[in-house]
Amino acid sequence: MSALLTLSACAVATWLLRVAFITLLPADRLPGAAHRALRYAGPAVLGAMVVTSLIGPDGLAALAPSARHLALLAAALVAWRVRNLAAPIIAALAVMLVAAAVS
């Protein structure tokens, strides 16, 4: 029960922060430098998630190739060639499904 309460409190806090940020400082009132910098927030977070997924919880010692690495490679190749948001996700899911079926 305490985990559910903690999760709910975090969800409410996150929602309140988002609402406060949107209502107190709309995007059209941001300084130009901040507006330009925020364009790179999404790719930076995605890059951090990919690197974290590649390295894993054990650090660089756990860089043995796995299905996860193949899925990320497939997603990167598809994203580079197609430049569509859904295509790399579908490619990575397909590689993971094939890897799960084989093992």
C-alpha positions as CSV (number, residue, x, y, z in Angstrom):
1,M,0.0,0.0,0.0
2,S,2.8,2.4,0.8
3,A,4.3,1.9,-2.7
4,L,0.9,2.8,-4.3
5,L,0.7,5.9,-2.0
6,T,4.3,6.9,-3.0
7,L,3.6,6.4,-6.7
8,S,0.4,8.4,-6.4
9,A,2.1,11.3,-4.6
10,C,4.9,11.4,-7.2
11,A,2.3,11.4,-10.0
12,V,0.4,14.3,-8.4
13,A,3.7,16.2,-7.8
14,T,4.7,15.8,-11.4
15,W,1.4,16.9,-12.7
16,L,1.4,20.0,-10.4
17,L,4.9,20.9,-11.6
18,R,3.8,20.6,-15.3
19,V,0.6,22.6,-14.8
20,A,2.5,25.3,-12.8
21,F,5.2,25.5,-15.5
22,I,2.7,25.8,-18.3
23,T,0.4,28.3,-16.6
24,L,3.1,30.5,-15.0
25,L,5.5,30.6,-17.9
26,P,3.9,29.9,-21.3
27,A,6.2,29.1,-24.2
28,D,5.7,32.4,-26.0
29,R,7.1,34.3,-23.0
30,L,10.3,32.2,-22.8
31,P,13.5,34.0,-23.8
32,G,14.8,33.1,-27.2
33,A,17.9,31.3,-25.9
34,A,15.7,29.1,-23.6
35,H,13.3,28.4,-26.4
36,R,16.1,27.2,-28.7
37,A,17.7,25.1,-25.9
38,L,14.5,23.3,-25.1
39,R,14.4,22.0,-28.7
40,Y,17.3,19.7,-27.7
41,A,15.8,18.4,-24.5
42,G,14.0,15.5,-26.1
43,P,16.9,14.2,-28.1
44,A,19.2,14.6,-25.1
45,V,16.9,12.5,-22.9
46,L,16.5,9.9,-25.6
47,G,20.3,9.7,-26.0
48,A,20.7,9.3,-22.2
49,M,18.1,6.5,-22.2
50,V,19.8,4.7,-25.1
51,V,23.2,4.9,-23.4
52,T,21.8,3.7,-20.1
53,S,20.2,0.8,-21.9
54,L,23.4,-0.1,-23.7
55,I,25.6,0.0,-20.6
56,G,23.2,-1.6,-18.2
57,P,23.2,-1.7,-14.4
58,D,26.7,-3.3,-14.1
59,G,28.5,-0.6,-16.0
60,L,30.9,-1.0,-18.9
61,A,31.9,-4.5,-17.9
62,A,28.4,-5.7,-19.0
63,L,28.8,-4.7,-22.7
64,A,28.5,-8.2,-24.0
65,P,26.2,-8.2,-27.1
66,S,22.6,-9.0,-26.4
67,A,19.2,-8.8,-28.0
68,R,18.8,-5.4,-26.6
69,H,21.9,-4.2,-28.5
70,L,20.6,-5.7,-31.7
71,A,17.3,-4.0,-31.2
72,L,18.9,-0.6,-30.6
73,L,21.1,-1.1,-33.7
74,A,18.1,-2.0,-35.8
75,A,16.2,1.0,-34.5
76,A,19.2,3.3,-35.2
77,L,19.5,2.0,-38.8
78,V,15.8,2.3,-39.5
79,A,15.7,5.8,-37.9
80,W,18.7,6.9,-40.0
81,R,17.1,5.6,-43.3
82,V,13.4,6.3,-42.8
83,R,13.4,9.3,-40.4
84,N,10.0,8.4,-39.0
85,L,9.2,8.0,-35.3
86,A,7.1,4.8,-35.5
87,A,9.4,2.8,-37.8
88,P,12.4,2.5,-35.4
89,I,10.1,1.5,-32.6
90,I,8.5,-1.2,-34.7
91,A,11.9,-2.4,-35.9
92,A,13.2,-2.7,-32.3
93,L,10.1,-4.5,-31.2
94,A,10.4,-6.9,-34.1
95,V,14.0,-7.7,-33.2
96,M,13.1,-8.2,-29.5
97,L,10.1,-10.5,-30.5
98,V,12.3,-12.6,-32.7
99,A,15.0,-12.8,-30.0
100,A,12.4,-13.9,-27.4
101,A,11.0,-16.5,-29.8
102,V,14.4,-17.9,-30.6
103,S,15.6,-18.2,-26.9
